[in-house]
């Protein structure tokens, strides 16, 4: 098993501190009557349709013993490098099978891991299903459902999916950070109104967990049920994912490996706090199955999936780009650049990533408790998969 190339490992280790966005600095709130043209860094070209179409294929059965042994060794190395308290991982290759393993916490008492912002994949997919059903439009202003939001008449559903709506992210508020725990909607709205908008919708990209909280509110009003039930009925049950659940506000969480914050001022994350911005707990194997279903047409039409990647905005980490609730990773490495499609997530004491690597036609999912890099661990696994 070879270690990651220094440049890409450094990039992913930096991303290990990723928690959804930079902390807010002082700014003058933007008051906007309409959206404006994008004025940020250049967008990334969309992936080719062939890269998305290559995700189909059966994941039944196990990968061959030699490959499994390499992956086991890579996971041992990742556990040591990330200093994870608990670590779970899965690798799936369509037509060949699936490998999964974990290290650390007792699997019997906590079989699931928290996937943090990776769960935005689910929230965004439910939104896009409602769009396909004609019950929602990407161009709908969010003031239709939440009239008191800053610039709500100018911000659209699509702006929120892309993180270009300009909404402050309430988890960045100093008082909210110190307090911890889940905000009620009235509390979140109060924070958003107090801070105001950071920029006019469409002008630039900035991650907002509150934007996804708004999307969750919209789903609940349009679909007529709580978000966790909508995700269960629309995504989890149809796919038969018995190792996945959507977290509701008052849920018990003893079956989820507890986040462990190793450093910094923040207490370990309460996995119920992010809500629609991070609603999933799952095994790594079911996260791989879920990611495959997102790309192979079982949850959305192929045209809808392609549109998720049409506008890919540069994120705060070099080589990361954001679409409609999806991320694209384009990071220099040897012998050729890394190219992944998926989503990362993290918070105090937890890190996660799920991705599809089109050039290897392989899926990988990693979640850990601690403050190490899930992306670096995933890269080690994919390199081990590729070894002869």
C-alpha positions as a printed Julia matrix, in Angstrom:
388×3 Matrix{Float64}:
   0.0     0.0     0.0
   1.44    3.35   -1.1
   0.81    6.59    0.8
  -0.94    9.49   -0.89
   1.27   11.85   -2.85
   2.42   14.71   -0.57
   0.52   17.45   -2.43
  -2.83   15.72   -2.45
  -2.44   14.41    1.09
  -1.67   17.94    2.28
  -4.75   19.24    0.49
  -6.96   16.58    2.01
  -5.47   17.0     5.48
  -6.31   20.68    5.22
  -9.82   19.65    4.24
  -9.94   17.54    7.41
 -10.73   20.73    9.3
 -13.64   21.28    6.92
 -16.88   22.07    8.7
 -18.95   23.66    5.99
 -17.38   27.09    5.57
 -15.13   29.82    6.9
 -16.28   31.71    9.98
 -18.12   34.94    9.27
 -16.22   38.22    9.39
 -17.77   41.63    9.83
 -19.72   42.75    6.78
 -22.43   45.16    5.74
 -25.67   43.22    5.11
 -26.78   43.21    1.47
 -30.35   44.25    0.76
 -31.34   43.08   -2.71
 -34.53   43.2    -4.76
 -33.33   40.72   -7.35
 -30.58   38.24   -8.14
 -27.39   39.45   -9.79
 -24.86   37.95  -12.2
 -22.2    35.66  -10.77
 -18.94   37.58  -10.17
 -16.78   34.92   -8.52
 -13.93   32.72   -9.72
 -14.45   30.71  -12.94
 -16.75   27.69  -12.8
 -15.5    24.14  -13.37
 -16.63   22.38  -16.57
 -19.32   19.75  -15.94
 -18.33   16.08  -16.0
 -19.0    14.18  -19.18
 -22.25   12.16  -19.33
 -20.13    9.02  -19.79
 -18.52    9.57  -16.4
 -21.94    9.64  -14.74
 -23.33    6.74  -16.79
 -20.4     4.52  -15.75
 -21.75    4.29  -12.21
 -24.28    1.56  -13.03
 -23.7    -2.11  -12.21
 -24.3    -4.71   -9.55
 -22.56   -4.3    -6.17
 -23.71   -7.68   -4.89
 -21.1   -10.0    -3.41
 -17.65   -9.26   -2.03
 -14.48   -8.08   -3.69
 -11.85  -10.77   -4.23
  -9.67  -11.77   -1.23
  -6.47  -10.18   -2.55
  -8.18   -6.83   -3.08
  -9.89   -7.08    0.31
  -6.52   -7.71    1.98
  -5.04   -4.58    0.37
  -8.03   -2.53    1.47
  -7.78   -3.88    5.03
  -4.14   -2.84    5.17
  -4.99    0.59    3.76
  -7.7     1.05    6.38
  -5.23    0.18    9.14
  -2.88    2.83    7.76
  -5.71    5.36    7.52
  -6.82    4.68   11.09
  -3.28    5.3    12.33
  -2.72    8.41   10.18
  -6.04   10.07   11.08
  -5.87    9.01   14.77
  -9.55    8.22   14.49
 -11.37    7.02   17.58
 -13.64    5.0    15.3
 -13.53    4.58   11.53
 -15.81    2.93    8.99
 -15.21    2.49    5.27
 -16.58    0.78    2.18
 -15.39    0.41   -1.4
 -17.67   -0.77   -4.19
 -16.82   -1.67   -7.78
 -19.85   -2.23  -10.05
 -19.83   -5.74  -11.44
 -17.2    -6.92   -8.94
 -18.66   -6.43   -5.47
 -18.27   -4.48   -2.27
 -15.83   -4.43    0.67
 -16.57   -2.88    4.04
 -14.77   -2.73    7.39
 -14.44   -0.63   10.51
 -11.97    0.06   13.23
 -12.44    1.3    16.78
 -15.87    1.63   18.38
 -17.93   -1.46   19.11
 -20.05   -2.27   16.06
 -22.75   -3.93   18.17
 -23.49   -0.86   20.29
 -23.04    1.8    17.59
 -23.44    0.23   14.13
 -24.05    3.56   12.37
 -21.84    6.59   11.78
 -22.89   10.2    11.33
 -22.19   11.62    7.85
 -22.57   15.34    8.59
 -22.94   17.46    5.43
 -22.78   14.39    3.21
 -26.48   14.23    4.12
 -27.07   17.28    1.92
 -27.08   14.76   -0.91
 -30.36   13.44    0.51
 -32.0    16.81    1.2
 -31.14   18.09   -2.28
 -32.34   14.88   -3.94
 -35.75   15.11   -2.26
 -36.01   18.73   -3.44
 -35.18   17.66   -7.01
 -37.72   14.83   -6.86
 -40.39   17.4    -5.97
 -39.21   19.48   -8.94
 -39.55   16.46  -11.24
 -43.07   15.92   -9.89
 -44.03   19.49  -10.75
 -44.71   20.41   -7.13
 -41.78   22.79   -6.92
 -39.71   24.88   -9.33
 -36.02   25.69   -9.09
 -36.96   29.28   -9.94
 -39.47   29.59   -7.07
 -38.6    32.41   -4.61
 -38.14   31.09   -1.09
 -40.32   33.89    0.29
 -43.25   31.79   -0.96
 -42.65   29.55    2.06
 -40.53   31.7     4.38
 -41.53   35.37    3.91
 -39.29   36.73    6.69
 -35.94   35.63    5.27
 -33.46   38.37    4.29
 -33.77   38.86    0.5
 -36.22   35.95    0.42
 -38.12   37.37   -2.58
 -34.89   37.35   -4.63
 -33.45   34.01   -3.45
 -34.64   30.94   -5.35
 -34.68   27.25   -4.51
 -31.81   26.76   -6.95
 -29.73   29.44   -5.23
 -30.02   27.52   -1.96
 -29.12   24.19   -3.56
 -25.96   25.78   -5.02
 -25.02   27.87   -1.92
 -25.19   31.11   -3.89
 -28.21   32.59   -2.07
 -26.14   34.82    0.2
 -27.73   33.64    3.46
 -25.6    33.72    6.58
 -24.99   30.26    8.1
 -26.42   30.32   11.62
 -23.91   27.74   12.9
 -21.21   30.41   12.41
 -22.8    32.74   14.94
 -20.55   33.05   18.02
 -23.4    32.56   20.5
 -24.73   29.53   18.61
 -21.24   27.97   18.55
 -20.81   28.38   22.3
 -24.26   27.06   23.07
 -24.23   24.05   20.75
 -27.27   21.9    20.12
 -30.1    22.23   17.65
 -31.79   25.53   16.87
 -35.54   25.77   16.53
 -36.64   27.36   13.26
 -37.64   30.56   15.08
 -34.15   30.72   16.64
 -32.45   30.11   13.29
 -34.58   32.73   11.58
 -33.74   35.22   14.33
 -30.01   34.65   13.75
 -30.41   35.08    9.98
 -32.38   38.29   10.35
 -29.9    39.7    12.88
 -26.92   39.09   10.6
 -28.62   39.88    7.3
 -27.5    38.58    3.91
 -23.81   38.44    3.0
 -24.37   39.28   -0.7
 -27.08   39.43   -3.34
 -28.28   36.03   -4.58
 -26.21   34.66   -7.45
 -23.29   37.05   -6.93
 -20.86   34.55   -5.43
 -20.56   31.22   -3.64
 -20.53   30.72    0.11
 -21.55   27.65    2.07
 -24.71   28.07    4.16
 -26.1    25.32    6.36
 -29.03   27.65    6.99
 -29.8    27.59    3.27
 -30.33   23.85    3.57
 -32.41   24.37    6.71
 -34.69   26.5     4.53
 -34.8    23.74    1.91
 -35.82   21.29    4.63
 -38.65   23.63    5.64
 -39.79   23.85    2.02
 -39.77   20.06    1.64
 -41.9    19.67    4.76
 -44.48   22.17    3.52
 -44.63   20.83   -0.05
 -44.44   17.12    0.81
 -46.66   17.38    3.88
 -44.44   15.43    6.29
 -41.28   15.92    8.36
 -38.03   15.81    6.42
 -36.81   12.6     8.07
 -39.99   10.81    6.99
 -39.75   12.25    3.48
 -36.15   10.99    3.15
 -37.11    7.58    4.52
 -40.09    7.19    2.19
 -38.49    8.63   -0.94
 -34.88    7.44   -0.7
 -34.11    4.93    2.03
 -37.06    2.53    1.79
 -37.16    2.27   -2.05
 -33.46    1.36   -2.05
 -33.81   -1.15    0.83
 -31.06    0.57    2.85
 -31.51   -1.11    6.22
 -28.25    0.42    7.46
 -29.35    4.03    6.99
 -31.75    6.37    8.73
 -32.65   10.04    8.65
 -32.24   11.74   12.03
 -35.27   13.52   13.52
 -34.92   16.33   16.11
 -35.78   14.25   19.17
 -34.21   10.95   18.13
 -32.14    8.74   20.39
 -28.64    8.45   18.95
 -27.11    5.57   20.92
 -26.8     3.54   17.7
 -24.51    6.2    16.16
 -20.78    6.33   16.9
 -20.39    9.43   19.06
 -18.31   12.34   17.67
 -15.09   12.97   19.6
 -13.53   16.44   19.3
  -9.76   16.2    19.8
  -8.81   19.88   19.75
 -10.11   23.41   19.48
 -12.74   25.37   21.38
 -15.79   23.53   20.07
 -17.55   20.78   21.94
 -18.28   17.54   20.08
 -21.14   17.88   17.64
 -24.69   16.87   18.59
 -25.62   14.87   15.49
 -29.24   16.06   15.76
 -28.25   19.72   15.47
 -27.62   20.15   11.69
 -31.08   18.91   10.64
 -31.6    19.27    6.88
 -27.97   20.36    6.5
 -26.81   16.89    7.6
 -29.63   14.41    8.3
 -28.08   10.97    7.67
 -26.68    8.2     9.87
 -25.59    5.05    8.05
 -23.11    2.27    7.53
 -20.39    2.96    4.97
 -21.74    0.18    2.75
 -25.18    1.79    2.54
 -23.6     5.17    1.82
 -21.86    3.59   -1.18
 -25.16    2.06   -2.32
 -26.89    5.42   -1.88
 -24.23    7.3    -3.87
 -24.52    4.77   -6.69
 -28.31    5.15   -6.77
 -27.92    8.94   -6.99
 -25.88    8.57  -10.17
 -27.41    5.56  -11.94
 -30.97    6.82  -12.39
 -32.85    5.06   -9.6
 -33.72    8.24   -7.7
 -33.69   10.98  -10.34
 -33.92   11.19  -14.11
 -30.6    11.2   -15.93
 -31.27   14.74  -17.19
 -31.84   15.98  -13.62
 -28.62   14.34  -12.45
 -26.63   15.95  -15.27
 -28.11   19.35  -14.41
 -26.81   19.0   -10.85
 -23.31   19.39  -12.29
 -23.93   22.07  -14.94
 -22.75   24.93  -12.72
 -19.85   23.91  -10.49
 -18.77   26.77   -8.22
 -15.24   26.94   -6.71
 -15.37   26.17   -2.99
 -13.12   27.31   -0.14
 -10.66   24.42   -0.63
  -8.62   24.3    -3.82
  -9.81   21.58   -6.16
 -13.34   21.37   -4.72
 -16.44   22.57   -6.61
 -20.14   22.65   -5.73
 -23.27   21.97   -7.79
 -26.86   21.25   -6.77
 -26.16   19.46   -3.49
 -23.14   17.66   -4.96
 -19.38   18.19   -4.97
 -16.72   17.56   -7.6
 -13.1    17.03   -6.52
 -10.3    17.82   -8.95
  -6.97   17.55   -7.12
  -3.46   17.11   -8.59
  -1.95   13.7    -7.86
   0.29   11.16   -9.51
   0.23    9.38  -11.9
  -2.86   11.42  -12.9
  -5.19   13.9   -11.21
  -7.85   12.76   -8.76
 -11.36   13.23  -10.02
 -14.26   12.39   -7.7
 -17.98   13.08   -7.57
 -19.68   13.04   -4.16
 -19.85   15.12   -0.99
 -17.78   15.79    2.13
 -18.94   16.62    5.62
 -17.61   17.42    9.02
 -17.95   19.16   12.35
 -16.33   19.04   15.77
 -15.41   15.39   16.26
 -16.65   13.89   13.0
 -15.49   13.76    9.36
 -17.01   11.97    6.36
 -16.91   11.64    2.58
 -18.65    9.56   -0.07
 -17.45    9.66   -3.66
 -17.47    8.02   -7.05
 -14.15    7.9    -8.91
 -15.1     7.66  -12.62
 -11.59    6.8   -13.83
 -11.5     3.79  -11.52
 -15.23    3.16  -11.8
 -15.28    2.72   -8.04
 -17.2     4.1    -5.06
 -15.7     4.9    -1.67
 -17.23    6.0     1.63
 -15.38    6.87    4.85
 -16.64    8.27    8.15
 -14.64    8.71   11.33
 -14.92   10.14   14.81
 -12.13   12.55   15.61
 -10.63   15.4    13.62
  -8.66   13.55   10.92
  -9.25   13.69    7.16
 -11.86   11.33    5.73
 -10.76   12.37    2.2
  -7.16   11.32    2.84
  -8.4     7.95    4.12
 -10.61    7.52    1.05
  -7.66    8.32   -1.2
  -5.55    5.63    0.49
  -8.3     3.09   -0.12
  -8.69    3.97   -3.8
  -4.93    3.75   -4.31
  -4.92    0.33   -2.65
  -7.77   -0.74   -4.92
  -5.75    0.24   -8.0
  -2.57   -1.64   -7.01
  -1.77   -4.78   -8.99
